[in-house]
Amino acid sequence: MEKPAFIEKQYLGREFIPITIRLVMAMFCFAAYFFTDIEEKNNDLLVIVGFAIIIISIIMGFLLHFRTRVQNKSIMLDGLWTTRLVKIDLNSIIKVEKGEYSRYLFNNPVYNLHTKGTIRFYTSGKESIHLTDRDGLVYIIGSQHPNEFLRAIQAEMKK
């Protein structure tokens, strides 16, 4: 087995905007705790929820969403526990280009999402690689290192 030309791991909890949202929610819980009366029955629950949000954010920073490998004239994507390995044969790819993942500011992480003739793989970042196969199916693979990913794909296709 030869060494992969490209490997990238994308983690669920490392995107800037969701981290910010979770931290603002935790700060709101702590601020609400601070401004509630001591006699209030559920006042301690706010602190517990605030710390739970922070702990969950830390754990999510280590949860692997999916891993991308370029190896043996194919792209292999494998994800969390129950996801299946997706193998894209580069021999069937006719067009490879770097582009923007989406025009939206907020994008949900997806793995193997089939919509309108495209298959999407995304965790974070703004850029992606668009692959078009012979049947016209478009694979959109989000990447935090799109230039290296594109070079690895082009190098594998030339072999």
Buried (B, 14 or more C-beta within 10 A) or exposed (E): EEEBBBBBEBBBBBBEEBBEBBEEBBEBBBEBBEEEEEEEEEBEEBBEBBEEBBEEBEEBEEEBBBBBBBBBBBBBBBBEEEEEEBEBEBEEBEEBEBEEBBEEEEBEBBBBEEEEEEBBBBBBBEBBBBBBBEEEBBBBBBBBBBEBBBBBBEEBEEE
